[in-house]
Amino acid sequence: METEVKNYEIAYLISPAVREEDVFGVVGKITSLIQESRGLVHKIDEPKRVKLAYPIKKQTWAHFGWTAFSADGEGAQELKKKLSRDASVLRYLIVSIPQKKLRDLRRPPRSRIRIERPTPVMRPATPEAQEQEKKQIAEIDKKLEEILGK
């Protein structure tokens, strides 16, 4: 029986006991675990060192990263089992994400640069244009007087 492939996102905290240069090795290990669990990796966010809101396993700092991937339900369960045995990962959370969010992750981020548009410059009207405008205003005034009965 085939199971449906779903999109997932895993957020993880890597122990501060892991040296800074070895953090990417742990991320690679998590990625390989996803692939071993018949998963397809879509996006990997580079781990950043963060201060934890409360101690986890007596640690107050950790490296936080996340990865978006697709797998079937069995693959996600298999990944959970393997990660629970990994001492370098303090904590992890795997959540199912909708297809729309996965498409948004693949899209490059929008630029936040504001383009300033030049303000239009009012040029002085030519004498002919000024005369024509005066005639139009006079015609409008005449029609208003007719309508209002003055």
C-alpha positions in Angstrom: 0.0 0.0 0.0 1.4 3.4 -1.0 1.3 6.2 1.4 0.8 9.8 0.4 3.8 12.1 0.2 3.5 15.2 2.4 5.5 18.3 2.9 7.2 18.8 6.2 9.4 21.3 8.0 11.8 20.3 10.7 13.2 22.8 13.1 16.1 21.7 15.3 18.4 22.9 18.0 22.0 21.7 17.8 24.0 21.4 21.0 26.5 24.1 21.8 28.9 21.3 22.6 29.3 20.8 18.9 32.1 23.1 17.6 31.2 26.0 15.3 32.9 24.4 12.3 31.2 21.0 12.9 27.6 22.5 13.0 27.3 22.1 9.2 28.4 18.5 9.5 25.4 17.9 11.8 23.1 19.7 9.3 24.5 17.4 6.6 23.8 14.4 8.8 20.2 15.5 9.3 19.9 16.0 5.5 21.2 12.5 4.9 18.8 11.1 7.5 16.0 12.7 5.6 17.2 11.2 2.3 17.7 7.7 4.0 14.0 8.0 5.1 12.9 8.3 1.5 12.6 12.0 1.7 13.3 14.8 -0.7 15.0 18.0 0.7 13.6 21.3 -0.7 15.3 24.0 1.4 17.9 24.2 4.2 18.2 27.3 6.4 21.7 27.9 7.7 21.9 27.4 11.5 22.3 30.4 13.6 23.5 30.6 17.2 20.6 31.7 19.5 20.1 32.2 23.2 17.4 29.9 24.5 14.4 31.2 26.4 14.9 28.5 29.0 17.6 25.9 29.6 17.3 22.6 27.6 19.5 19.8 29.0 21.3 22.4 31.0 22.2 24.4 27.9 21.3 28.1 27.5 22.7 28.5 23.9 22.2 26.4 20.8 22.4 26.5 17.0 18.9 26.8 15.5 18.2 25.7 11.9 15.4 24.3 9.8 14.8 22.2 6.7 11.8 21.8 4.4 11.4 18.4 2.9 8.8 16.0 1.4 8.4 12.4 2.6 5.7 9.8 3.3 4.3 9.3 6.8 6.5 6.3 7.5 9.6 8.3 6.4 8.8 11.1 8.8 8.4 8.5 11.7 11.6 6.9 10.8 13.4 10.3 10.8 12.0 11.0 14.3 13.4 7.7 15.6 16.8 8.4 14.2 16.9 12.0 15.5 15.9 11.0 19.0 19.1 8.9 19.2 21.3 11.7 18.0 23.1 13.4 21.0 24.1 16.5 19.0 20.5 17.5 18.5 19.0 19.0 21.7 15.5 19.2 20.4 13.6 19.0 17.1 10.0 19.5 15.9 8.6 18.1 12.6 5.4 19.7 11.3 3.4 19.2 8.2 3.2 22.2 5.9 0.8 23.0 3.1 1.9 22.9 -0.5 1.5 26.7 -0.8 4.0 27.4 1.9 6.5 25.1 0.2 6.1 27.0 -3.1 6.7 30.2 -1.2 9.9 28.8 0.3 11.2 28.0 -3.1 10.5 31.5 -4.4 13.4 34.0 -3.9 12.7 36.7 -1.3 11.3 40.0 -2.5 13.6 42.9 -2.6 12.9 45.5 0.0 14.4 48.3 -2.0 12.0 51.2 -2.5 12.2 52.8 -5.9 11.5 56.5 -5.6 9.6 57.8 -8.6 10.4 61.3 -9.7 7.7 63.9 -8.9 6.1 65.4 -11.9 7.3 68.9 -12.7 4.7 71.5 -13.5 5.8 73.5 -16.5 4.4 76.9 -17.2 1.7 76.7 -19.9 2.2 78.3 -23.2 0.2 81.5 -23.9 -2.1 79.6 -26.4 -2.8 76.9 -23.8 -3.7 79.6 -21.2 -6.1 81.3 -23.6 -7.8 78.0 -24.4 -8.2 77.2 -20.7 -9.7 80.6 -20.1 -12.2 80.0 -23.0 -13.2 76.6 -21.5 -13.7 78.1 -18.1 -15.9 80.9 -19.6 -18.0 78.3 -21.4 -18.5 76.3 -18.2 -19.5 79.4 -16.3 -22.0 80.3 -19.1 -23.6 76.8 -19.0 -23.8 76.9 -15.2 -25.6 80.3 -15.3 -28.1 78.8 -17.8 -28.7 75.8 -15.6 -29.1 77.8 -12.4 -31.2 80.4 -14.2 -29.3 83.6 -13.3 
